[in-house]
Amino acid sequence: MPVSSRVRRRSAALLAATALCLAPTFAPASAAPTPHDELPQVIGLDVTTEVEMLDAGKTTSVDLVSAYLDRIEAYDDAYADQPGLKAVVTVSPTALANARLLDAEREAGISRGPLHGVPVLVKDNYATYDMPTSAGSVALADYQTAHDSTAVARLRAAGAIIIGKTNMAEFAWHGTYSLSSVRGRTANPYNQEYSASGSSGGTGAAIAASFAAAGLGTDSCGSIIGPSAHQSLVGYRPTMGLTSVAGIVPLSVRQDVSGPMTTTVEDAALLGSVLAGVDPADPQTAIASEQDPSTFVPGLSDTALQGKRIGSFHWDYSTAIPEGPRPGTDEVTKIVDQAVDDLADQGAEIVDVPFTREFVQQQLASGGWIDMRSSVDAFFASTKAEWPAGLAELTAPADELTFSDVVADGRSSLDKETLDSWLALADVPNPDYDKAVAAQEAGKKAVDAFFEQYDLDALAMPTSEAPANEDWAGTTFCDVGANTGIPSISLPAGFTAAGLPVGLELAAPRSTDATLLAMAYDYEQATDHRLPPASTPELPRNGVIPKSVIATGPAREEG
C-alpha cells in the first residue's frame, strides 16, 4: 500500500489530536509553496550542511521536508523494477506545518537549538505523542502514547522536525533483518533484494536513501552498528546510560541503548550531544554525569588518532559462525585490514591483542533476553497511551495491556517458538535474572580491565564478517558493546566488488565517547569512503523516475 494511502487513514484523527499540543503552525503570509521541480537536491546533504544552508537562507525547512517526503513517496514502495525499501511506517501529518512554524521562528531570529528546522526520522519503538508507536507489531499499529520518549523530546527541544517513524524488526528482536508485521521487510538500497540488517534496518535504509539526513535507532546487540555497516552509514552506540531509553519500547532494559545513525561522524556527534544527559526517568543515565556532551563536536579533529593505541586482532572470520564461512568473508577481511592500516597512517599505534572468541563468549556474558516480557509489560503499565479497542481484553487482566495480548492478536511476524519462550519468562527479579545481572557486571569489569591491561584507546574490528545478502546482514561483535555497555561506532570502510558496503567498528572504554568520536572523525576524514546507493537517485526535475537511472551498487566516479 503506498505511503500516502497508509498515512491518510490516520492523518485526520492525528491532526485533530495534535492541534491542541503544538504551538501555532501557520506559515508567514509571504510564504508560498516551492514548486516540486525547484526543491533542493538532498543526496549528500548532512545535518551540519543543512543547518548552514538554513542559517544562510539558502533553503527552508519546508523545502527540505517536502524534498524528503517526495523521496519517501517515490522510493519506499515498489517503483520501476525495484521492490521499494519499506523503510517508513508512518509519515508525520504535521511535518510541513511544523516546518512552517520553524521557518517563521528562524526569520524572526529565534532558534530553538542546534537542530532548528532539521528533518529527522526515528525508529518506531520511540514513543511519539503525534504518531503511533508500533514497535513493528501490527497489533500496535494504532498504539498512541500521550507523550514523547525522552530522546524525541530532546530532539524537538533542539528544533528537529520528526518527519516519520521507521520500520524495524518486530520488538527489535532480529539483528540480521528488519521484518515487521506492520510494514514487512525493509530492503537494502545498495541492493534491494538484500537485507537492510536489523533491528534498526528501517532507519538505516531511510538515511542511506536520503529520506532524511539523520535518524535514531536502538541497539540491544548490534541493532545500530549492524544496519549502519551494511548501508554505508555512521552508527554510534553511546556508552550505555549516556542517552536515555525512557519512553522506548524495550527489548532488554539491561542492554537497550538509544543512538544516532547518520552519514557523517560530525552529525553523529551533534545528535549524540543533543540526546546525552541525565534523565530522572531512566536511572541508568546517572553515568551520563561522567561526560560533557558539549565537547563532542568541538573535540572532533583530523589529528585525533595520532599517538592513540588501537587494539587489533584476527579471529578466523571464515568460521565466525557454526554454519561455516559466509560468501564474501575474505573480501571483507581485506577491506578491514586496509582500514586498520589507514588508522596507522593517521598516526595510531596498532597493538596486537589477544581478544579471543573464548573471551567474548565466556566472560562478556549477558544472560540473553530474560527480562524481555517483563520489560515490555512494565512499559505498557507505566506509559499513558490509547490502544486498539479489544486488544487488552484478549488475555487477563482484561483492563491492562500486556505482551500476552499482543501475542494473542495472532498476527506477529515472529515465530511461535520465540513468542512462546518470551511468554514463559518469569517476572523479574528472580534468581536466574539476578545471576545474569551478576555475570554481566563481571563482564563489564573484564572488558574494562582488558582496555587497562593493554593501555588501549580503542579496539578495531569488522562490524560484520561478511557483506549483506538476501536474508542475512548481521554483526560479528555486537556482544562487546551490548553486554558491557562500552561505546562503539561503525564507520564506512569501503565496498566489495559487488558494491556492498563494509563497516569498521571502533569500541572504546566506558565514558570516553568524546575520544571515540574524535578518532572516528579522523579516520573518516582521511578515507571518505561513503557513497550513496544508486537505486534511489536524486529525483528528476519532472518527477518521473526513468528505469534508465535505476541500477544496483553505489554510485561511483569512473576513471
N, C-alpha and C positions, 0 to 999 in steps of 0.2 A: 504494500500500500504506500503510495507516495507520502513523503514527509508532510506536505501541505494538507493532505487528507487526514493523516493521523492526528495532526495538531489541531485541525479545525474543530474537531469534536469536543476538545477541551477548552478551546480559547474563550468562548463566551462566558462560561462559568468562572474561569480563572480571571478574566478581565474584571468581572464584577467583584470577585473576592479580593483582588489586589488593588483595586482602585482606592480603597479606604486606607491601605497600608503604605502606598507610595506617596512621595511628595508630588506636587502637580507636575504633569508630564506633557505640557503643551510646548510646542515649538515657538520660537520667536516669530513675530508676524512677518519678518523679512525672509524667513527660511522657506525655500522651495525645494521639492524633491529633486535630487540629481538624476538625470536620465540614466538608465541602467548601462547604456553604452559609454557613459563617461565616469563610471565608478572606478576607484583606484584598483590597480593590479596588486594583489596581495601575496602572491607567491614570493617568498624570500623576505617578506616583512616580518620582523621580530617585534616584540613588545617595546623594546627600547627605541627602535626606529619609529614605531607608531606614536609613541609619546612625543618624540621630537617633531614629527610631522604635525601632530595635533597642536602642539605649542606654537609652531611656526605658521599655523593657518594653512598648511598645505593639504589638509584633508579634514574631514569632520567625523565624529563618532557615528553619525547617521550613515555616512557613506561607507565607513568600514563595516558596520553591522550589515548594511544592505549587500555589500560585496560578499560577505561571508554567508549570509542567508541564501544568496544566489548559488553559491558553490554547493551548499548542502542540498539545495533543491536539484541541482544538476547531477551530482555525483553520488549521493547517498543511496539512491535506489538504482535499479538496473538502467543502463543507458548504452547506446551504441552496441558494441559487442562485449560490454563488461557487466558483471553481475551487480555492481554497486557495492559500496562499502558497508552499509548498515551500521554506521558508527554512531548515529544520533538517534536517541529515543524520543526526545521532546525538544521542540524549539520554543523559546520563551515568547509568549504572546505580547509581552510588554517591552521587548528588547529595543525596538525602534523608538517607542515613547520615552524610555529611559535615556536612550542616546540623545534625543532632542533636548531633554532636560539638562543633561551633562554638557552638551554643546552650548546651551544658553548660559550655564554657570561659567564655563570657560570664557565665553565672550564678555561676561560681567566681571572677570578677574577672580573668579572663585575656583579653587582647586581642592577637591576632597582628599587627594593623596597621590602617591606616585603612579597609580594606575587609572587616573581620571580619564574616563571615556574609552578605556581599552576593552574590547570584547574578549571574553574568556568562556571556555566550556568546562563543565565539571562532571565527573563520573556520577552515575545515577544511584549511588549509595550515599551521597551527600544530601542531607535534608535541605530543602529549599521551600520557603513559605509560598512561593508563587508558581511552583511546578511540582507535579507528583514526584515521589521518590520510590522507585520500584525495586531497587537492588537486583534488577534483572529478572524479577518474578512477575509473570502476567497476573498472578493473584493480587499483586500490589500495584498494578498499573495505575490505579486511581488513589493510591495511598497518599494523602495530602497532610503534611505536617503544618503546624501553626507557625513554626519559627525556622529560621535558618540554622544550619550547623555553624559551629564557631568559625570554621575555615571560610565558609561562604560569607558569613557576616563580616569577617575581616577583609575579604576581597571587596565587598561592596563598600565598606567604610573607606577603603583606599581608592574608590572611584571606579572599580571594574564594573562592566556590564555582563551579567551572566546571560549568555545568549542561548544556552541549551544544556541538556543533560546527555551524557554519552553512554553507549551500550557497554556491557560488562558481562563477564562470566557470572552466571546466576549465583547470588550470595557470595561472589568473589572467590568461588571455590577452585576453578581450574586455572592453572598457571600457564597452560600451553595454548589455549584458545579462548575466545570470548563468545560464548554461546548462551543466549538468554531465551527464556520463553516469551519475553515481551517484545523482542526485536529480531531474534535469530542470530546467525553467526556473522561476526564482523570480519571483513576481508582486509588483507594487507594491500595497501595501494601500490606497493612495488611489484606485486603480482597478485591480482585479485582472486586467483584460485587458491592462494596460500593463506595460512593462518595469520591473524594480527597479533597473536600471543594473548596472554591474559594475566590477571583478570581485567586489567585496565586497557584492554585492546581497543575499545571504542575511543577513548581519549587519544591513544597512540595513533590510530588510523586517522582520526579527525585532525589532529595537529599536523601530522605528516602531509595530509592532503590540503592543508591551509583552509580548514573550516574555521579556524581561529589561530592566533599566533601562540597561544598557550592554553594549557588545561591542567586540571587536577586529576590525579589518580590516587589510589590507595595501594599499599604494599604490605601484605602479610607474609609473603615469601616470593619475592621476585615480580610482583604484580605491577610495579612501576618500572623497574630496571629492565625487565624482560621485553615488554612491548616497545620500550624506547630503543633497545638494541636492535630489534627486528624491524624498526621503522625509522632508523637513522635520526634519532632524537636524543636530546639530553634528558635523562631521567634521574631525578635527585630524590633519594630516600634519606631524609634527615635522621639525625640521632633520635632514637625513639623517645618521645616526650618533648622534643623541641617544638613540635607542632601538635595542636590539639586534634583529637578524634571525637570530641563531643559532638553529637548530632550526626554521626556517620553510622549507617547500619553496619554492625561489626561482623567479622568472621572470627577473630580471636582478639580480645582486648589486650592480651599479653604480647601481641605481635603487630597489630594494625598500626600503620603509620600513614599520615597524610603528606603528600608532596607534589611538586610541580613536574610537568612534562612539557618541554619547550624545545625550541630549535637552537638556542644558544645557552652557554653557561651563564652569561650575564643575566639573561631572563630568569634562569633557574634561581640565581642568587637574589634577584629582585623579588620574585614571588615568594621565595623562602623567607626573606626578611619581613614580608607582609604577614605571612602565616605564623611565624615563630612567636613564642611568648607564653608565659604562664597563663593558664585558664583554670579558674576555680572549678569549672565543670569537669575537668579532666585531671585527676590527682597526679597522673604520670608526668604532667608538664612542669612539675616542680624542678626538674632537671634543666628546664629552659633558662633558669636564672644563672646558669653557669656560662652563658654566652651572651654576646651583644650582637643581635642580628643587624644592627645599623652599620656594622663593619663589613657585612658580606659583599656588597657591591664596591665600596671604596677600596676594599682589600684585594680586589682582582688585579693580577699583574702578569705580564708576559715573561717575567723572570722568576716566577714563584717556585719553579722546580729546581732552581739552582741550589745545590747542596742538600736537597731532600733525599732521604733514604727510602727507596721503594722496594719492598719485598716482592720477589718474583719466584715462581715455582712452576713445575711442569708435572701435572698429573698425566696419566696416559689417557688423553681426551678421547682417543678412539674407543676406549672401553669405559667411558664415564657412566654408562648405563648398563644394566644387566643384559639387555637385549643385544648389545654389541654396538659397533660404531654407526653413527648416522651419516648419510651421504653429505659430503662437504666438510667433514670434521677436519681433515688435513689442511684444506684451504683456509678455514677459519683460524687454525693454529698458526699458520704462516703470517696471516694478517695481524694477529695479536702479537706475535713475536716482533714484527716490524714496529708495532705500536710501542712496545717496551723499549726498542732501540730508539724510537723517537723521544721517549721520556729521557733517555740517557743523553741524547743530542741536545736537550734543553737544560742539561746540567745536573740531572738527577743521578744519584749513585744507586745502581741496581744491585740489590743484595739477594743472593740465592738463599732461600729459607726453606726449612722442612715442613711446609704446610701440606699435610698429607690427607688423603681420604679418611684415614682412621681418626685423625684429629677432629675433623669436621663431624664425622658420624658418631664418634664415641663421646666427645667432650662438648660439642656445641649443640646440645640437645634442647628440645622444646616441649616434648610430650605431646606433639600433634595439636589437634584442634578440640581438645576435650572440654573446652568452655564455650563451644560454638552455640549450642542450643540455648544455654542459659544466658549467654551474652545477647542473643537476638531477643529472647523473651524480656530481658531487662531493658533493652532499648524500647521495645513496644510499650512496656509498662511505664516508662519514665518520659515518653515523648507524647506531647499533646498533638493529636492528629485525628483525621477522619479517614475511615477506610470503607471499602465497598460493603454495601448492605448485605448482611447474611454471612459474611466471611468469619466473624468471630464466633458465630453460632455453630460452626462445623464441628468443633470439639469443645469439651468442657475446659474451663468455665465459659459459659455462653456469652458473658458480658465483657470478656477480656480478649484482646487479640494476642495470639501466641504463634510460635513457629509451627506447632502442630496443625493450626488452622490453615496455614499456607500450604503445608504438605497435603492436607485433606482436600484442598481445592483440586488436586489431581492433574494439574497442567504443567508441572515443573519440567524443565529440560534435563534435570539431574536424574541419574539412575536411582532405582528403588533401593539398591543396596546402600548407597551413600545417604539417602534420606532416612532410611531406617536406622542406620548407625548413629546419625545425629539425634534422632528421636529417642534413642536408647541411652543417650548420655545422661549421667546423673547431675543433679543440681550441684553447683559449686558454692562454697568449698566442700571438698571431700578428700579422703586420704590420697587417692590417685592424683587429684589435682594438686594437692599440696606437694606431693613427691615431684610432679612435673615442674612446679614453680621452683622448687629447690634445685633440681637439675639444671634448669635454665639459668638460675642465678650463678651456679657453679660454672656454667659455660661462659657467662659474661666475664667472670673473673679470669677464666682461662684465656680468652681472647685478649683481654686487657694485658695479661701477663705476657702473652706472645709478642704483642707490639713492644712492650717494655724490654723484654729479653733481647730482642734483635734491634732495638732502638730504631723503630720504623716510623716513618711519617704516613705511609700508606702501603697497601697491598695492591698489586696489579694482576688482573686475571681476565680471561674472556668472559663476557656476560653470559654467553651461551656457547656450548661446544660445537654447534652446527647451525647453519642458516635455517630459516623458516621453510616449511614445506606445506603440503595440503592440509595436514591435520595437526602439526606439531610446531611450536615455536616457544621453547621453554628457556629456563635459565639453569646454569650449572651450579652456581654458588649462592642461591637465594638464602640458604640457611645461615650463611656467615653474618649477614646483616639482620635477618629476621629473627634468628634465635638469640642474638646477643645485643641487638639494639644499637650497634655502631652505625655511623653514617656511610653511605655508599652512593656512587654516581656512575651511570653508564653513559659513555661518550661515543659518538660516531667514529669508527676506526677504519672505515673503508667499505668496499663492496666485493663480493665474489664475482667470478667471471660471468655468472648468470645475472648480475645486477642486484643481488640481495644484500641488504645491509648487515654489517658486523659491528658489534659493540665491544669497547674496552671498559671494564669495570675497575674503578678505584675504590677501595674501602679504607677508612681511616679510623684512628682511635676515637672513642666516645667524646662527644662535645668538642671536636676540632673541626666543625663544619666549615668555618671560615677558611681554614688552611686547605681543606679538601677542595672547596670551590675554587680557590686561587690556583691550586695545582691543575685542576681540570681546565681552567681557563687558559693557562699557559699551554697545555697540550693542544687544546682546541685551536688557539691562535696560530700555533706552529704548523698544524696539519690541515685544517679546514676541509674535512672530509665530507661534510653533509651535502647531499644533492637531493632536490625534490623528486618525488615519483612522477614518472611520465604518464601514468594512467589517469591523472587528474590535472591536466594542464590549465593554464590561465584560460578563462572563458573568452571565446572570441567576441569581438565587439557586437556582432549581430545576434548574439545569444544562441547561435546554433553550434552544436558540437559535431564537426565532421569526423567520420571514422578515421580519416587520414591522420588526425592528430593523436589518436589513441594508440599507445604502444606499451610494451612491458619494459620493466627495468628503469633505472634512474636516467634522468636527462643528463647528457654529457656533452662537453665541447669536443668536437673532433679535431684531430691534428696534434 
